[in-house]
Amino acid sequence: MKILYLIKERGSLTNTLKEIIDAQVLDGNEVLVINFYEENANYDILIDDIFDYDEVVCF
């Protein structure tokens, strides 16, 4: 499964969330995390990713 995490604020990426993401990777899932507070998002690519991934989680 391909899972996309969109993180809006630094405080949203907690240790608990990091553990969940790590567990999903260990289970064989493809996980992409985009931190809007650290990166300048290319919205054309972002839209493509949203439709390409099986699950999108926003924080």
C-alpha distance matrix in Angstrom:
0.0 3.8 6.4 10.0 13.0 16.3 19.2 22.6 25.0 25.5 26.2 22.8 21.1 22.5 22.3 20.5 17.7 17.7 17.5 14.5 12.6 14.0 13.0 9.3 9.9 12.0 9.6 7.9 5.0 6.2 8.4 11.3 14.3 17.1 20.4 22.8 25.6 25.4 24.4 25.8 23.0 23.2 22.6 22.2 19.3 17.9 18.1 16.4 13.4 13.4 13.3 10.8 7.9 6.2 7.9 11.1 13.2 16.8 19.4
3.8 0.0 3.8 6.7 10.1 13.3 16.3 19.7 22.3 22.9 23.9 20.6 19.0 20.9 21.2 19.8 16.6 16.4 17.0 14.3 11.7 13.6 13.5 9.8 9.9 12.9 11.5 9.5 5.9 4.7 5.9 8.0 11.2 13.7 17.1 19.3 22.4 22.1 20.8 22.1 19.2 19.4 18.9 18.7 15.6 14.2 14.8 13.1 9.9 10.3 10.7 8.2 5.0 5.2 6.5 8.7 11.2 14.4 17.2
6.4 3.8 0.0 3.8 6.6 10.0 12.9 16.3 18.8 19.5 20.3 16.9 15.5 17.5 18.1 16.7 13.3 13.6 14.5 11.6 9.2 11.9 12.2 8.7 9.6 13.0 11.9 10.9 7.2 6.2 4.8 6.4 8.6 11.2 14.3 16.5 19.4 19.5 18.6 20.2 17.5 18.3 17.7 18.2 15.4 13.1 14.1 13.4 9.8 9.4 11.0 9.5 5.8 6.0 4.8 5.9 7.6 10.9 13.5
10.0 6.7 3.8 0.0 3.8 6.5 9.8 13.0 15.7 16.8 18.0 14.8 13.6 16.3 17.5 16.7 12.9 13.3 15.2 12.8 10.1 13.1 14.3 11.3 11.7 15.4 15.1 14.1 10.4 8.5 5.9 4.9 6.0 7.7 10.9 12.9 15.9 16.2 15.1 16.5 13.8 14.9 14.3 15.3 12.6 10.0 11.4 11.4 7.7 7.3 10.0 9.3 6.3 8.0 6.2 4.7 6.2 8.4 11.1
13.0 10.1 6.6 3.8 0.0 3.8 6.3 9.7 12.2 13.1 14.2 11.0 10.0 12.8 14.5 13.9 10.1 10.8 13.3 11.2 8.9 12.3 13.9 11.7 12.5 16.1 16.3 15.9 12.5 11.0 7.6 6.2 4.6 6.2 8.3 10.5 13.1 13.8 13.5 15.4 13.2 15.2 14.7 16.6 14.3 11.1 13.0 13.9 10.5 9.7 13.0 12.8 10.0 11.2 8.5 5.9 4.8 5.9 7.7
16.3 13.3 10.0 6.5 3.8 0.0 3.8 6.5 9.5 11.3 12.9 9.9 9.9 13.3 15.7 15.5 11.9 12.9 15.9 14.2 12.1 15.5 17.4 15.4 16.1 19.7 20.0 19.6 16.2 14.4 10.9 8.6 6.1 5.1 6.3 7.3 10.2 11.6 11.2 12.6 10.5 13.0 12.3 14.8 13.1 9.7 11.7 13.6 10.7 9.7 13.4 14.0 11.9 13.6 10.9 7.5 6.2 4.7 6.2
19.2 16.3 12.9 9.8 6.3 3.8 0.0 3.8 6.0 7.5 9.2 6.6 6.9 10.5 13.4 13.8 10.5 11.5 14.9 14.0 12.3 15.5 17.7 16.5 17.3 20.6 21.4 21.4 18.3 16.7 13.0 10.7 7.3 6.1 4.8 6.0 7.6 9.6 10.4 12.4 11.5 14.6 14.4 17.4 15.9 12.6 15.0 17.1 14.3 13.4 17.2 17.8 15.6 17.1 14.1 10.8 8.5 6.0 4.9
22.6 19.7 16.3 13.0 9.7 6.5 3.8 0.0 3.8 7.0 8.8 7.2 8.9 12.3 15.7 16.2 13.4 14.7 18.1 17.3 16.0 19.1 21.4 20.3 21.1 24.4 25.2 25.2 22.1 20.4 16.7 14.2 10.8 8.6 6.4 5.2 6.1 9.3 10.3 11.7 11.3 14.6 14.2 17.7 16.9 13.6 15.7 18.4 16.3 15.1 18.9 20.0 18.3 19.9 16.9 13.3 11.0 7.6 5.9
25.0 22.3 18.8 15.7 12.2 9.5 6.0 3.8 0.0 3.8 5.5 5.5 7.5 10.4 14.0 15.1 13.0 14.1 17.6 17.5 16.7 19.4 21.8 21.4 22.1 25.1 26.3 26.7 23.9 22.4 18.6 16.3 12.6 10.8 7.7 7.2 5.8 9.1 11.4 13.4 13.8 17.4 17.5 21.0 20.2 17.1 19.4 22.0 19.7 18.7 22.5 23.5 21.4 22.9 19.8 16.3 13.6 10.4 7.5
25.5 22.9 19.5 16.8 13.1 11.3 7.5 7.0 3.8 0.0 3.8 5.4 5.9 8.4 11.6 13.6 11.9 12.3 15.9 16.6 15.7 17.8 20.6 20.7 21.2 23.8 25.6 26.1 23.6 22.2 18.4 16.3 12.5 11.4 7.9 8.7 6.4 8.4 11.5 14.3 15.3 19.0 19.7 23.1 21.8 19.0 21.8 23.9 21.3 20.8 24.6 25.0 22.8 24.3 21.3 18.2 15.4 12.8 9.8
26.2 23.9 20.3 18.0 14.2 12.9 9.2 8.8 5.5 3.8 0.0 3.8 5.5 6.5 10.0 11.6 10.7 11.9 15.0 15.7 15.7 17.9 20.2 20.7 21.7 24.0 25.6 26.6 24.3 23.5 19.7 18.2 14.5 14.0 11.0 11.9 10.0 12.2 15.3 17.9 18.6 22.3 22.6 25.9 24.6 21.6 24.0 26.2 23.4 22.5 26.2 26.7 24.2 25.1 21.8 18.8 15.5 13.1 9.5
22.8 20.6 16.9 14.8 11.0 9.9 6.6 7.2 5.5 5.4 3.8 0.0 3.8 5.7 9.4 9.9 8.1 10.1 13.1 13.0 13.0 15.7 17.7 17.8 19.1 21.6 22.8 23.8 21.3 20.6 16.8 15.6 12.1 12.0 9.8 11.0 10.4 12.7 15.0 17.6 17.5 20.9 20.8 24.0 22.5 19.2 21.4 23.5 20.6 19.4 23.0 23.6 20.8 21.5 18.1 15.3 11.8 9.6 6.0
21.1 19.0 15.5 13.6 10.0 9.9 6.9 8.9 7.5 5.9 5.5 3.8 0.0 3.8 6.8 8.1 6.0 6.8 10.2 10.7 10.2 12.5 14.9 15.3 16.1 18.6 20.1 21.1 18.9 18.1 14.4 13.3 9.9 10.7 8.7 11.2 10.7 11.8 14.2 17.3 17.2 20.6 21.0 23.9 21.9 18.9 21.5 23.1 19.8 19.2 22.8 22.7 19.9 20.7 17.6 15.2 12.0 10.7 8.0
22.5 20.9 17.5 16.3 12.8 13.3 10.5 12.3 10.4 8.4 6.5 5.7 3.8 0.0 3.8 5.3 5.2 6.3 8.7 9.9 10.7 12.4 14.3 15.5 16.7 18.5 20.1 21.7 19.9 19.9 16.4 16.0 13.0 14.3 12.5 15.0 14.1 15.1 17.8 21.0 21.0 24.4 24.7 27.6 25.5 22.5 25.0 26.4 23.1 22.3 25.7 25.6 22.4 22.8 19.6 17.6 14.3 13.3 10.4
22.3 21.2 18.1 17.5 14.5 15.7 13.4 15.7 14.0 11.6 10.0 9.4 6.8 3.8 0.0 3.8 5.4 4.9 6.2 8.7 9.8 10.4 12.2 14.2 15.3 16.3 18.4 20.3 19.1 19.4 16.4 16.7 14.1 16.1 14.8 17.8 17.0 17.4 19.9 23.4 23.4 26.6 27.2 29.8 27.4 24.6 27.2 28.2 24.6 24.2 27.4 26.7 23.4 23.7 20.7 19.3 16.2 16.0 13.6
20.5 19.8 16.7 16.7 13.9 15.5 13.8 16.2 15.1 13.6 11.6 9.9 8.1 5.3 3.8 0.0 3.8 5.4 5.1 6.3 8.7 9.9 10.6 12.5 14.4 15.4 16.7 19.0 17.8 18.6 15.8 16.7 14.6 16.9 16.1 19.0 18.7 19.6 21.8 24.9 24.5 27.5 27.6 30.0 27.7 24.7 26.8 27.8 24.2 23.3 26.2 25.7 22.2 21.9 18.8 17.7 14.6 14.9 12.8
17.7 16.6 13.3 12.9 10.1 11.9 10.5 13.4 13.0 11.9 10.7 8.1 6.0 5.2 5.4 3.8 0.0 3.8 5.4 5.0 6.2 8.6 9.8 10.6 12.5 14.2 15.4 17.1 15.3 15.7 12.6 13.1 11.0 13.4 13.0 15.9 16.2 17.0 18.8 21.8 21.0 23.9 24.0 26.3 23.9 20.9 23.0 24.0 20.4 19.5 22.5 22.1 18.6 18.5 15.4 14.1 11.1 11.5 9.9
17.7 16.4 13.6 13.3 10.8 12.9 11.5 14.7 14.1 12.3 11.9 10.1 6.8 6.3 4.9 5.4 3.8 0.0 3.8 5.4 5.1 6.1 8.6 9.9 10.6 12.3 14.3 15.7 14.4 14.5 11.5 12.1 10.1 12.9 12.6 16.0 16.2 16.2 17.9 21.3 20.8 23.6 24.2 26.4 23.6 21.1 23.6 24.1 20.4 20.3 23.3 22.3 19.0 19.3 16.7 15.6 13.2 13.8 12.4
17.5 17.0 14.5 15.2 13.3 15.9 14.9 18.1 17.6 15.9 15.0 13.1 10.2 8.7 6.2 5.1 5.4 3.8 0.0 3.8 5.4 5.0 6.1 8.6 9.9 10.5 12.3 14.5 13.9 15.0 12.6 14.2 13.1 16.2 16.3 19.7 20.0 20.0 21.7 24.9 24.2 26.8 27.3 29.3 26.4 23.9 26.2 26.4 22.7 22.4 25.0 23.8 20.3 20.0 17.6 17.3 14.9 16.2 15.0
14.5 14.3 11.6 12.8 11.2 14.2 14.0 17.3 17.5 16.6 15.7 13.0 10.7 9.9 8.7 6.3 5.0 5.4 3.8 0.0 3.8 5.5 5.1 6.3 8.8 9.9 10.6 12.9 11.6 13.0 10.8 12.8 12.1 15.3 16.1 19.3 20.2 20.5 21.7 24.6 23.4 25.8 25.8 27.5 24.8 22.1 23.9 24.2 20.4 19.8 22.2 21.1 17.4 16.7 14.2 14.2 12.0 13.9 13.4
12.6 11.7 9.2 10.1 8.9 12.1 12.3 16.0 16.7 15.7 15.7 13.0 10.2 10.7 9.8 8.7 6.2 5.1 5.4 3.8 0.0 3.8 5.4 5.1 6.3 8.7 9.9 11.1 9.4 9.9 7.3 9.2 8.8 12.4 13.6 17.0 18.3 18.1 18.9 21.8 20.5 22.7 23.0 24.5 21.6 19.2 21.3 21.2 17.4 17.3 19.8 18.4 14.9 14.9 12.7 12.6 11.0 13.0 13.0
14.0 13.6 11.9 13.1 12.3 15.5 15.5 19.1 19.4 17.8 17.9 15.7 12.5 12.4 10.4 9.9 8.6 6.1 5.0 5.5 3.8 0.0 3.8 5.4 5.1 6.2 8.7 10.1 9.7 10.6 9.0 11.2 11.3 14.9 16.0 19.7 20.5 19.8 20.8 23.9 22.9 25.0 25.7 27.1 23.9 21.9 24.2 23.8 20.0 20.4 22.7 20.8 17.4 17.5 15.9 16.1 14.8 16.7 16.6
13.0 13.5 12.2 14.3 13.9 17.4 17.7 21.4 21.8 20.6 20.2 17.7 14.9 14.3 12.2 10.6 9.8 8.6 6.1 5.1 5.4 3.8 0.0 3.8 5.4 5.0 6.2 8.9 9.0 11.2 10.4 13.3 13.9 17.6 18.9 22.4 23.5 23.2 24.0 27.0 25.6 27.5 27.9 29.1 25.9 23.8 25.6 25.1 21.3 21.3 23.2 21.4 17.8 17.0 15.5 16.5 15.3 17.8 17.9
9.3 9.8 8.7 11.3 11.7 15.4 16.5 20.3 21.4 20.7 20.7 17.8 15.3 15.5 14.2 12.5 10.6 9.9 8.6 6.3 5.1 5.4 3.8 0.0 3.8 5.4 5.0 6.7 5.6 8.0 7.5 10.9 12.1 15.8 17.8 21.1 22.8 22.5 22.8 25.4 23.6 25.2 25.3 26.1 23.0 20.9 22.5 21.8 18.0 18.0 19.6 17.7 14.1 13.3 12.1 13.4 12.9 15.9 16.8
9.9 9.9 9.6 11.7 12.5 16.1 17.3 21.1 22.1 21.2 21.7 19.1 16.1 16.7 15.3 14.4 12.5 10.6 9.9 8.8 6.3 5.1 5.4 3.8 0.0 3.8 5.3 5.3 5.0 6.3 6.4 9.8 11.6 15.3 17.5 21.0 22.7 21.7 21.8 24.5 22.9 24.2 24.8 25.5 22.1 20.5 22.5 21.4 17.6 18.4 20.0 17.6 14.4 14.4 13.8 15.0 14.9 17.6 18.5
12.0 12.9 13.0 15.4 16.1 19.7 20.6 24.4 25.1 23.8 24.0 21.6 18.6 18.5 16.3 15.4 14.2 12.3 10.5 9.9 8.7 6.2 5.0 5.4 3.8 0.0 3.8 5.3 7.3 9.5 10.2 13.6 15.2 19.0 20.9 24.5 25.9 24.9 25.2 28.1 26.6 28.0 28.7 29.3 25.8 24.3 26.2 25.0 21.3 22.0 23.4 20.9 17.7 17.3 16.8 18.3 18.1 20.8 21.5
9.6 11.5 11.9 15.1 16.3 20.0 21.4 25.2 26.3 25.6 25.6 22.8 20.1 20.1 18.4 16.7 15.4 14.3 12.3 10.6 9.9 8.7 6.2 5.0 5.3 3.8 0.0 3.8 5.8 9.2 10.6 14.3 16.3 20.1 22.4 25.7 27.5 26.8 26.9 29.4 27.5 28.7 28.9 29.3 25.9 24.4 25.7 24.4 20.8 21.2 22.1 19.6 16.4 15.2 15.1 17.2 17.4 20.6 21.7
7.9 9.5 10.9 14.1 15.9 19.6 21.4 25.2 26.7 26.1 26.6 23.8 21.1 21.7 20.3 19.0 17.1 15.7 14.5 12.9 11.1 10.1 8.9 6.7 5.3 5.3 3.8 0.0 3.8 6.6 9.1 12.8 15.5 19.1 21.8 25.0 27.1 26.2 25.7 28.0 26.0 26.7 27.1 27.1 23.6 22.5 23.8 22.0 18.7 19.5 20.2 17.3 14.5 13.8 14.4 16.7 17.6 20.8 22.4
5.0 5.9 7.2 10.4 12.5 16.2 18.3 22.1 23.9 23.6 24.3 21.3 18.9 19.9 19.1 17.8 15.3 14.4 13.9 11.6 9.4 9.7 9.0 5.6 5.0 7.3 5.8 3.8 0.0 3.8 6.1 9.8 12.6 16.0 19.0 22.0 24.3 23.7 23.1 25.1 22.8 23.6 23.6 23.7 20.4 19.0 20.3 18.7 15.2 15.8 16.6 14.0 10.9 10.4 10.8 13.0 14.0 17.3 19.2
6.2 4.7 6.2 8.5 11.0 14.4 16.7 20.4 22.4 22.2 23.5 20.6 18.1 19.9 19.4 18.6 15.7 14.5 15.0 13.0 9.9 10.6 11.2 8.0 6.3 9.5 9.2 6.6 3.8 0.0 3.8 6.9 10.3 13.4 16.6 19.5 22.0 21.1 20.1 22.0 19.7 20.2 20.5 20.5 17.0 16.0 17.5 15.7 12.3 13.6 14.6 11.7 9.0 9.9 10.5 12.0 13.5 16.4 18.4
8.4 5.9 4.8 5.9 7.6 10.9 13.0 16.7 18.6 18.4 19.7 16.8 14.4 16.4 16.4 15.8 12.6 11.5 12.6 10.8 7.3 9.0 10.4 7.5 6.4 10.2 10.6 9.1 6.1 3.8 0.0 3.8 6.6 10.0 13.0 16.0 18.4 17.7 17.0 19.1 17.0 18.1 18.5 19.1 15.8 14.1 16.1 15.1 11.3 12.3 14.3 12.0 9.1 10.3 9.6 10.0 10.7 13.2 14.9
11.3 8.0 6.4 4.9 6.2 8.6 10.7 14.2 16.3 16.3 18.2 15.6 13.3 16.0 16.7 16.7 13.1 12.1 14.2 12.8 9.2 11.2 13.3 10.9 9.8 13.6 14.3 12.8 9.8 6.9 3.8 0.0 3.8 6.6 9.9 12.7 15.3 14.4 13.4 15.4 13.3 14.5 15.1 16.0 12.7 11.0 13.6 13.0 9.3 10.6 13.2 11.4 9.1 11.5 10.6 9.6 10.4 11.9 13.6
14.3 11.2 8.6 6.0 4.6 6.1 7.3 10.8 12.6 12.5 14.5 12.1 9.9 13.0 14.1 14.6 11.0 10.1 13.1 12.1 8.8 11.3 13.9 12.1 11.6 15.2 16.3 15.5 12.6 10.3 6.6 3.8 0.0 3.8 6.4 9.6 11.8 11.2 10.8 13.3 11.8 13.9 14.6 16.4 13.5 11.2 14.1 14.5 11.0 11.7 15.0 14.0 11.7 13.8 12.0 10.0 9.5 9.9 10.8
17.1 13.7 11.2 7.7 6.2 5.1 6.1 8.6 10.8 11.4 14.0 12.0 10.7 14.3 16.1 16.9 13.4 12.9 16.2 15.3 12.4 14.9 17.6 15.8 15.3 19.0 20.1 19.1 16.0 13.4 10.0 6.6 3.8 0.0 3.8 6.2 8.9 8.6 7.6 9.7 8.1 10.7 11.5 13.8 11.4 9.0 12.3 13.4 10.5 11.2 14.8 14.5 12.9 15.5 13.7 10.9 10.5 9.7 10.5
20.4 17.1 14.3 10.9 8.3 6.3 4.8 6.4 7.7 7.9 11.0 9.8 8.7 12.5 14.8 16.1 13.0 12.6 16.3 16.1 13.6 16.0 18.9 17.8 17.5 20.9 22.4 21.8 19.0 16.6 13.0 9.9 6.4 3.8 0.0 3.8 5.4 5.5 6.0 8.8 8.6 12.0 13.1 16.0 14.2 11.7 15.0 16.6 14.0 14.3 18.1 18.1 16.5 18.8 16.5 13.4 12.1 10.3 9.7
22.8 19.3 16.5 12.9 10.5 7.3 6.0 5.2 7.2 8.7 11.9 11.0 11.2 15.0 17.8 19.0 15.9 16.0 19.7 19.3 17.0 19.7 22.4 21.1 21.0 24.5 25.7 25.0 22.0 19.5 16.0 12.7 9.6 6.2 3.8 0.0 3.8 5.5 5.3 6.7 6.7 10.4 11.1 14.5 13.6 11.0 14.0 16.3 14.4 14.4 18.2 18.9 17.8 20.2 18.0 14.5 13.3 10.8 10.3
25.6 22.4 19.4 15.9 13.1 10.2 7.6 6.1 5.8 6.4 10.0 10.4 10.7 14.1 17.0 18.7 16.2 16.2 20.0 20.2 18.3 20.5 23.5 22.8 22.7 25.9 27.5 27.1 24.3 22.0 18.4 15.3 11.8 8.9 5.4 3.8 0.0 3.8 6.0 8.1 9.6 13.3 14.4 17.9 17.1 14.7 17.7 20.1 18.1 18.2 21.9 22.5 21.2 23.6 21.1 17.6 15.9 13.1 11.6
25.4 22.1 19.5 16.2 13.8 11.6 9.6 9.3 9.1 8.4 12.2 12.7 11.8 15.1 17.4 19.6 17.0 16.2 20.0 20.5 18.1 19.8 23.2 22.5 21.7 24.9 26.8 26.2 23.7 21.1 17.7 14.4 11.2 8.6 5.5 5.5 3.8 0.0 3.8 7.0 9.2 12.7 14.7 17.9 16.5 14.8 18.3 20.0 18.0 18.8 22.5 22.5 21.4 24.0 21.9 18.8 17.5 15.3 14.2
24.4 20.8 18.6 15.1 13.5 11.2 10.4 10.3 11.4 11.5 15.3 15.0 14.2 17.8 19.9 21.8 18.8 17.9 21.7 21.7 18.9 20.8 24.0 22.8 21.8 25.2 26.9 25.7 23.1 20.1 17.0 13.4 10.8 7.6 6.0 5.3 6.0 3.8 0.0 3.8 5.8 9.1 11.5 14.4 13.1 11.9 15.5 17.0 15.4 16.6 20.1 20.1 19.5 22.5 20.9 17.9 17.3 15.4 15.1
25.8 22.1 20.2 16.5 15.4 12.6 12.4 11.7 13.4 14.3 17.9 17.6 17.3 21.0 23.4 24.9 21.8 21.3 24.9 24.6 21.8 23.9 27.0 25.4 24.5 28.1 29.4 28.0 25.1 22.0 19.1 15.4 13.3 9.7 8.8 6.7 8.1 7.0 3.8 0.0 3.8 6.6 9.0 12.0 11.6 10.8 14.1 15.9 15.1 16.4 19.5 20.0 20.0 23.2 21.9 18.7 18.7 16.6 16.8
23.0 19.2 17.5 13.8 13.2 10.5 11.5 11.3 13.8 15.3 18.6 17.5 17.2 21.0 23.4 24.5 21.0 20.8 24.2 23.4 20.5 22.9 25.6 23.6 22.9 26.6 27.5 26.0 22.8 19.7 17.0 13.3 11.8 8.1 8.6 6.7 9.6 9.2 5.8 3.8 0.0 3.8 5.7 8.7 8.2 7.1 10.3 12.2 11.6 12.7 15.8 16.4 16.7 19.9 18.8 15.7 16.2 14.5 15.5
23.2 19.4 18.3 14.9 15.2 13.0 14.6 14.6 17.4 19.0 22.3 20.9 20.6 24.4 26.6 27.5 23.9 23.6 26.8 25.8 22.7 25.0 27.5 25.2 24.2 28.0 28.7 26.7 23.6 20.2 18.1 14.5 13.9 10.7 12.0 10.4 13.3 12.7 9.1 6.6 3.8 0.0 3.8 5.6 5.6 6.1 8.8 10.2 10.6 12.3 14.7 15.2 16.4 19.9 19.4 16.7 18.0 16.7 18.3
22.6 18.9 17.7 14.3 14.7 12.3 14.4 14.2 17.5 19.7 22.6 20.8 21.0 24.7 27.2 27.6 24.0 24.2 27.3 25.8 23.0 25.7 27.9 25.3 24.8 28.7 28.9 27.1 23.6 20.5 18.5 15.1 14.6 11.5 13.1 11.1 14.4 14.7 11.5 9.0 5.7 3.8 0.0 3.8 5.4 4.7 6.0 8.5 9.5 10.2 12.4 13.9 15.1 18.4 17.8 15.1 16.5 15.2 17.3
22.2 18.7 18.2 15.3 16.6 14.8 17.4 17.7 21.0 23.1 25.9 24.0 23.9 27.6 29.8 30.0 26.3 26.4 29.3 27.5 24.5 27.1 29.1 26.1 25.5 29.3 29.3 27.1 23.7 20.5 19.1 16.0 16.4 13.8 16.0 14.5 17.9 17.9 14.4 12.0 8.7 5.6 3.8 0.0 3.8 5.5 5.4 6.5 8.8 10.2 11.3 12.5 14.6 18.0 18.2 16.1 18.3 17.7 20.2
19.3 15.6 15.4 12.6 14.3 13.1 15.9 16.9 20.2 21.8 24.6 22.5 21.9 25.5 27.4 27.7 23.9 23.6 26.4 24.8 21.6 23.9 25.9 23.0 22.1 25.8 25.9 23.6 20.4 17.0 15.8 12.7 13.5 11.4 14.2 13.6 17.1 16.5 13.1 11.6 8.2 5.6 5.4 3.8 0.0 3.8 5.5 5.1 6.1 8.7 10.1 10.2 12.1 15.8 16.2 14.3 16.6 16.5 19.0
17.9 14.2 13.1 10.0 11.1 9.7 12.6 13.6 17.1 19.0 21.6 19.2 18.9 22.5 24.6 24.7 20.9 21.1 23.9 22.1 19.2 21.9 23.8 20.9 20.5 24.3 24.4 22.5 19.0 16.0 14.1 11.0 11.2 9.0 11.7 11.0 14.7 14.8 11.9 10.8 7.1 6.1 4.7 5.5 3.8 0.0 3.8 5.4 5.0 6.2 8.8 9.6 10.6 13.9 13.6 11.2 13.1 12.8 15.4
18.1 14.8 14.1 11.4 13.0 11.7 15.0 15.7 19.4 21.8 24.0 21.4 21.5 25.0 27.2 26.8 23.0 23.6 26.2 23.9 21.3 24.2 25.6 22.5 22.5 26.2 25.7 23.8 20.3 17.5 16.1 13.6 14.1 12.3 15.0 14.0 17.7 18.3 15.5 14.1 10.3 8.8 6.0 5.4 5.5 3.8 0.0 3.8 5.4 5.1 6.5 8.6 10.3 13.2 13.3 11.2 13.8 13.7 16.8
16.4 13.1 13.4 11.4 13.9 13.6 17.1 18.4 22.0 23.9 26.2 23.5 23.1 26.4 28.2 27.8 24.0 24.1 26.4 24.2 21.2 23.8 25.1 21.8 21.4 25.0 24.4 22.0 18.7 15.7 15.1 13.0 14.5 13.4 16.6 16.3 20.1 20.0 17.0 15.9 12.2 10.2 8.5 6.5 5.1 5.4 3.8 0.0 3.8 5.5 5.4 6.0 8.7 12.0 13.1 12.0 15.1 15.8 19.0
13.4 9.9 9.8 7.7 10.5 10.7 14.3 16.3 19.7 21.3 23.4 20.6 19.8 23.1 24.6 24.2 20.4 20.4 22.7 20.4 17.4 20.0 21.3 18.0 17.6 21.3 20.8 18.7 15.2 12.3 11.3 9.3 11.0 10.5 14.0 14.4 18.1 18.0 15.4 15.1 11.6 10.6 9.5 8.8 6.1 5.0 5.4 3.8 0.0 3.8 5.4 4.8 6.0 9.6 10.3 9.1 12.1 13.2 16.4
13.4 10.3 9.4 7.3 9.7 9.7 13.4 15.1 18.7 20.8 22.5 19.4 19.2 22.3 24.2 23.3 19.5 20.3 22.4 19.8 17.3 20.4 21.3 18.0 18.4 22.0 21.2 19.5 15.8 13.6 12.3 10.6 11.7 11.2 14.3 14.4 18.2 18.8 16.6 16.4 12.7 12.3 10.2 10.2 8.7 6.2 5.1 5.5 3.8 0.0 3.8 5.6 5.7 8.3 8.2 6.6 9.8 10.9 14.4
13.3 10.7 11.0 10.0 13.0 13.4 17.2 18.9 22.5 24.6 26.2 23.0 22.8 25.7 27.4 26.2 22.5 23.3 25.0 22.2 19.8 22.7 23.2 19.6 20.0 23.4 22.1 20.2 16.6 14.6 14.3 13.2 15.0 14.8 18.1 18.2 21.9 22.5 20.1 19.5 15.8 14.7 12.4 11.3 10.1 8.8 6.5 5.4 5.4 3.8 0.0 3.8 5.7 7.8 9.1 8.9 12.6 14.2 17.8
10.8 8.2 9.5 9.3 12.8 14.0 17.8 20.0 23.5 25.0 26.7 23.6 22.7 25.6 26.7 25.7 22.1 22.3 23.8 21.1 18.4 20.8 21.4 17.7 17.6 20.9 19.6 17.3 14.0 11.7 12.0 11.4 14.0 14.5 18.1 18.9 22.5 22.5 20.1 20.0 16.4 15.2 13.9 12.5 10.2 9.6 8.6 6.0 4.8 5.6 3.8 0.0 3.8 6.7 9.0 9.7 13.4 15.5 19.0
7.9 5.0 5.8 6.3 10.0 11.9 15.6 18.3 21.4 22.8 24.2 20.8 19.9 22.4 23.4 22.2 18.6 19.0 20.3 17.4 14.9 17.4 17.8 14.1 14.4 17.7 16.4 14.5 10.9 9.0 9.1 9.1 11.7 12.9 16.5 17.8 21.2 21.4 19.5 20.0 16.7 16.4 15.1 14.6 12.1 10.6 10.3 8.7 6.0 5.7 5.7 3.8 0.0 3.8 5.6 6.8 10.3 13.0 16.4
6.2 5.2 6.0 8.0 11.2 13.6 17.1 19.9 22.9 24.3 25.1 21.5 20.7 22.8 23.7 21.9 18.5 19.3 20.0 16.7 14.9 17.5 17.0 13.3 14.4 17.3 15.2 13.8 10.4 9.9 10.3 11.5 13.8 15.5 18.8 20.2 23.6 24.0 22.5 23.2 19.9 19.9 18.4 18.0 15.8 13.9 13.2 12.0 9.6 8.3 7.8 6.7 3.8 0.0 3.8 6.9 10.2 13.5 16.9
7.9 6.5 4.8 6.2 8.5 10.9 14.1 16.9 19.8 21.3 21.8 18.1 17.6 19.6 20.7 18.8 15.4 16.7 17.6 14.2 12.7 15.9 15.5 12.1 13.8 16.8 15.1 14.4 10.8 10.5 9.6 10.6 12.0 13.7 16.5 18.0 21.1 21.9 20.9 21.9 18.8 19.4 17.8 18.2 16.2 13.6 13.3 13.1 10.3 8.2 9.1 9.0 5.6 3.8 0.0 3.8 6.6 10.1 13.4
11.1 8.7 5.9 4.7 5.9 7.5 10.8 13.3 16.3 18.2 18.8 15.3 15.2 17.6 19.3 17.7 14.1 15.6 17.3 14.2 12.6 16.1 16.5 13.4 15.0 18.3 17.2 16.7 13.0 12.0 10.0 9.6 10.0 10.9 13.4 14.5 17.6 18.8 17.9 18.7 15.7 16.7 15.1 16.1 14.3 11.2 11.2 12.0 9.1 6.6 8.9 9.7 6.8 6.9 3.8 0.0 3.8 6.6 10.2
13.2 11.2 7.6 6.2 4.8 6.2 8.5 11.0 13.6 15.4 15.5 11.8 12.0 14.3 16.2 14.6 11.1 13.2 14.9 12.0 11.0 14.8 15.3 12.9 14.9 18.1 17.4 17.6 14.0 13.5 10.7 10.4 9.5 10.5 12.1 13.3 15.9 17.5 17.3 18.7 16.2 18.0 16.5 18.3 16.6 13.1 13.8 15.1 12.1 9.8 12.6 13.4 10.3 10.2 6.6 3.8 0.0 3.8 6.8
16.8 14.4 10.9 8.4 5.9 4.7 6.0 7.6 10.4 12.8 13.1 9.6 10.7 13.3 16.0 14.9 11.5 13.8 16.2 13.9 13.0 16.7 17.8 15.9 17.6 20.8 20.6 20.8 17.3 16.4 13.2 11.9 9.9 9.7 10.3 10.8 13.1 15.3 15.4 16.6 14.5 16.7 15.2 17.7 16.5 12.8 13.7 15.8 13.2 10.9 14.2 15.5 13.0 13.5 10.1 6.6 3.8 0.0 3.8
19.4 17.2 13.5 11.1 7.7 6.2 4.9 5.9 7.5 9.8 9.5 6.0 8.0 10.4 13.6 12.8 9.9 12.4 15.0 13.4 13.0 16.6 17.9 16.8 18.5 21.5 21.7 22.4 19.2 18.4 14.9 13.6 10.8 10.5 9.7 10.3 11.6 14.2 15.1 16.8 15.5 18.3 17.3 20.2 19.0 15.4 16.8 19.0 16.4 14.4 17.8 19.0 16.4 16.9 13.4 10.2 6.8 3.8 0.0
